[in-house]
Amino acid sequence: MMTPEINCDMGEGFAIYQVCDDAEMMRHIRIANVACGFHAGDPSVMNRTVRLAKENGVRVGAHPSFPDAQGWGRREMRIEREELRDLLIYQVAALKGFLDLHGIGLNHIKPHGALYGAATRDEDTAHAIADVAEIYGVPVFGMANTLHETIYRARGVGFVAELYADLPYRDDGSLIIMRQPPKVTIEGVVARCRRALEEGVVASIDGNDFPMRFDVICVHSDTPGAVEVAKALQAALARERT
């Protein structure tokens, strides 16, 4: 049985500060979404994160955000499509420079935080992201059964559906995006992902099941105990493959 790979939002630090042991996390994931400076990350952090990814054979995508460092990119902004497109091009281009430095191709684009949420329901936001994906010729990571999927597919942009291992969902399947990451247990994360794989459903924050279709699983680097969560999930997925 084919099982999904784990991706993680990485490089979410600044100067000497970091929210996760990125070097250790790289050992337990296959795909890294690297912050591009607008919610976290700086040139040195981006360079170091890309180098770590190369050393660990991890594919790298850009993780652009609304320009909201103070709010960690988790506050929604109203920005016109063309201006938002330009902000995203700027961020992806910055990361692309470090990818070129290390001889790695850009694997995908995954919008961060509130930008990700806005693109599930706002056409201009989703189109701005698609505009940039077309420039770089890469797919976009997003949520199935939302504007992510309908707009990207309609425009011929590759789409990769995600399951969030460590964020709560509403009854309608939408994500609850919070400034502070929720506390999770390893057992809870593994159980959610196993149930999604075996039964194709996920429980909402109110305990109601809704259908879930996905290609990859995301673990956030700022989730408390993120490395241990990813390690346990990687082991569980390895058992599924045998």
Phi and psi in degrees as a GROMACS rama.xvg file:
@    title "Ramachandran Plot"
@    xaxis  label "Phi"
@    yaxis  label "Psi"
@TYPE xy
-72.9168  131.115  MET-2
-120.172  150.1  THR-3
-74.9293  155.527  PRO-4
-88.3919  156.798  GLU-5
-91.6108  132.529  ILE-6
-118.111  156.678  ASN-7
-143.994  141.914  CYS-8
-78.426  116.753  ASP-9
-123.259  171  MET-10
66.5482  27.822  GLY-11
-91.902  64.81  GLU-12
-139.265  -175.52  GLY-13
-153.549  126.516  PHE-14
54.5364  -119.939  ALA-15
-87.4613  -1.23334  ILE-16
-98.1102  140.569  TYR-17
-149.24  153.965  GLN-18
-99.0177  -8.76969  VAL-19
-150.289  154.113  CYS-20
-79.4468  86.9406  ASP-21
-60.6712  -36.6135  ASP-22
-62.5476  -41.6866  ALA-23
-73.23  -39.7995  GLU-24
-60.1686  -36.4232  MET-25
-58.6739  -23.0024  MET-26
-74.7083  -14.2407  ARG-27
-119.634  10.8982  HIS-28
-131.079  167.109  ILE-29
-116.121  -15.9692  ARG-30
-137.775  132.995  ILE-31
-116.522  132.202  ALA-32
-101.83  108.673  ASN-33
-96.8978  125.51  VAL-34
-58.9501  142.193  ALA-35
-112.334  16.7199  CYS-36
105.672  -13.419  GLY-37
-94.2758  -22.733  PHE-38
-117.67  -24.1554  HIS-39
-167.94  168.504  ALA-40
89.9244  150.98  GLY-41
-145.169  175.837  ASP-42
-54.1982  -44.2673  PRO-43
-67.8608  -38.806  SER-44
-66.3319  -42.3035  VAL-45
-61.3333  -45.0576  MET-46
-60.3743  -47.0228  ASN-47
-63.4366  -40.9444  ARG-48
-66.8699  -42.3776  THR-49
-63.4341  -40.8878  VAL-50
-62.2211  -42.6529  ARG-51
-61.946  -40.8668  LEU-52
-61.7689  -44.6448  ALA-53
-61.6898  -43.1964  LYS-54
-62.3213  -28.0466  GLU-55
-104.644  6.40961  ASN-56
65.7317  31.7076  GLY-57
-98.0288  130.878  VAL-58
-73.0073  149.678  ARG-59
-122.867  130.562  VAL-60
-121.079  161.763  GLY-61
-85.0373  142.472  ALA-62
-124.298  70.246  HIS-63
-77.5565  162.622  PRO-64
-142.075  166.275  SER-65
-59.0202  153.247  PHE-66
-74.9372  82.3789  PRO-67
-146.742  64.4578  ASP-68
-63.4165  -38.5617  ALA-69
-64.3394  -34.6121  GLN-70
-99.5633  12.032  GLY-71
58.9041  27.9943  TRP-72
69.7405  14.8416  GLY-73
-109.449  18.7246  ARG-74
-114.818  126.936  ARG-75
-73.2712  142.71  GLU-76
-127.751  148.59  MET-77
-97.588  107.338  ARG-78
-129.787  130.912  ILE-79
-61.7746  152.84  GLU-80
-53.5313  -48.1712  ARG-81
-66.2718  -41.9682  GLU-82
-65.0087  -41.9438  GLU-83
-63.5756  -42.0866  LEU-84
-55.5502  -44.7789  ARG-85
-65.1109  -39.2048  ASP-86
-62.5556  -37.3897  LEU-87
-74.5758  -40.8708  LEU-88
-57.3125  -44.4532  ILE-89
-56.9916  -44.9193  TYR-90
-71.0347  -46.3066  GLN-91
-63.852  -39.102  VAL-92
-62.6523  -37.1861  ALA-93
-62.0836  -46.3633  ALA-94
-66.7338  -38.3802  LEU-95
-58.65  -34.1049  LYS-96
-59.6  -41.4432  GLY-97
-74.8025  -32.5828  PHE-98
-62.3559  -42.8758  LEU-99
-62.7303  -39.4939  ASP-100
-57.0458  -40.3237  LEU-101
-98.85  5.28319  HIS-102
69.5163  37.7607  GLY-103
-118.158  140.63  ILE-104
-83.9883  153.493  GLY-105
-74.3438  122.507  LEU-106
-85.4859  -36.5972  ASN-107
-171.419  176.898  HIS-108
-122.797  134.779  ILE-109
-131.948  109.855  LYS-110
-62.2679  148.136  PRO-111
-99.8384  144.6  HIS-112
52.7143  -124.529  GLY-113
-63.6836  -29.7155  ALA-114
-64.1325  -43.0444  LEU-115
-59.5631  -47.9734  TYR-116
-63.445  -42.4022  GLY-117
-62.7005  -37.3841  ALA-118
-70.6721  -15.4058  ALA-119
-73.1352  -19.1188  THR-120
-135.962  -7.54471  ARG-121
-115.416  118.936  ASP-122
-63.5452  -43.5634  GLU-123
-61.2811  -39.7792  ASP-124
-64.6295  -46.5927  THR-125
-63.3935  -39.7401  ALA-126
-66.3698  -36.83  HIS-127
-61.496  -41.1945  ALA-128
-65.5322  -42.9904  ILE-129
-62.7419  -37.1723  ALA-130
-54.813  -44.5565  ASP-131
-73.1084  -40.2402  VAL-132
-60.3867  -36.9947  ALA-133
-64.4392  -39.2748  GLU-134
-59.8825  -43.7963  ILE-135
-92.5464  -8.50797  TYR-136
65.8679  38.3891  GLY-137
-126.758  159.102  VAL-138
-77.0795  169.816  PRO-139
-117.706  135.957  VAL-140
-85.3494  136.374  PHE-141
-166.36  -165.811  GLY-142
-101.663  132.431  MET-143
-64.0733  154.158  ALA-144
63.0811  29.596  ASN-145
-132.203  -178.105  THR-146
-62.4929  -23.4609  LEU-147
-50.4813  -54.2622  HIS-148
-71.9371  -48.8877  GLU-149
-65.5798  -42.8111  THR-150
-75.19  -44.0972  ILE-151
-62.9902  -45.7114  TYR-152
-65.0561  -40.5916  ARG-153
-61.9493  -29.8767  ALA-154
-94.2632  2.47887  ARG-155
78.9439  14.9848  GLY-156
-87.1094  134.924  VAL-157
-59.9039  143.297  GLY-158
-129.866  131.277  PHE-159
-122.232  117.315  VAL-160
-84.1631  140.359  ALA-161
-114.545  148.572  GLU-162
-108.853  131.759  LEU-163
-92.4879  118.966  TYR-164
-75.9988  -24.0571  ALA-165
-130.703  14.3819  ASP-166
-118.569  146.495  LEU-167
-78.1169  153.367  PRO-168
-116.309  151.093  TYR-169
-83.1466  172.831  ARG-170
-60.6209  -29.689  ASP-171
-84.0966  4.08219  ASP-172
89.9959  -1.18823  GLY-173
-79.4878  151.488  SER-174
-79.1759  147.498  LEU-175
-100.332  106.295  ILE-176
-98.8219  117.494  ILE-177
-116.384  154.328  MET-178
-62.8981  -42.7475  ARG-179
-101.945  131.981  GLN-180
-65.9721  145.084  PRO-181
-74.8242  155.196  PRO-182
-80.9873  135.661  LYS-183
-130.772  164.665  VAL-184
-110.216  151.232  THR-185
-59.2721  -42.5821  ILE-186
-62.301  -40.0795  GLU-187
-66.8408  -41.0639  GLY-188
-64.7589  -47.6559  VAL-189
-63.2347  -41.0116  VAL-190
-65.3367  -41.7266  ALA-191
-59.9439  -47.8487  ARG-192
-68.6229  -38.9645  CYS-193
-64.4262  -41.53  ARG-194
-66.6247  -38.9714  ARG-195
-62.7888  -38.2686  ALA-196
-68.9891  -44.5429  LEU-197
-84.2399  -35.6522  GLU-198
-113.828  -13.7769  GLU-199
72.1476  26.1036  GLY-200
-136.33  157.631  VAL-201
-133.665  145.482  VAL-202
-87.0856  136.724  ALA-203
-75.5415  175.075  SER-204
-63.1379  -22.7439  ILE-205
-93.7417  5.01075  ASP-206
87.4159  11.1968  GLY-207
-99.2269  137.472  ASN-208
-81.167  144.497  ASP-209
-140.334  153.844  PHE-210
-68.7317  145.568  PRO-211
-135.31  122.514  MET-212
-118.55  130.421  ARG-213
-156.065  157.301  PHE-214
-111.203  -30.5347  ASP-215
-135.718  163  VAL-216
-119.256  132.462  ILE-217
-104.631  133.45  CYS-218
-118.792  131.483  VAL-219
-85.1639  138.72  HIS-220
-70.5713  -20.6737  SER-221
-94.9126  4.05051  ASP-222
-66.7112  132.191  THR-223
-55.1738  128.329  PRO-224
72.6325  28.4699  GLY-225
-57.2716  -42.0165  ALA-226
-63.3259  -44.1856  VAL-227
-66.5518  -35.9868  GLU-228
-62.2218  -48.3073  VAL-229
-64.151  -39.8612  ALA-230
-61.2066  -46.8227  LYS-231
-66.5438  -38.9361  ALA-232
-67.7892  -40.2756  LEU-233
-59.3485  -42.3522  GLN-234
-65.3102  -40.8414  ALA-235
-65.1006  -41.2844  ALA-236
-67.4044  -34.9828  LEU-237
-62.7329  -38.5936  ALA-238
-65.6915  -35.2565  ARG-239
-64.0501  -31.2556  GLU-240
-76.225  -20.0317  ARG-241
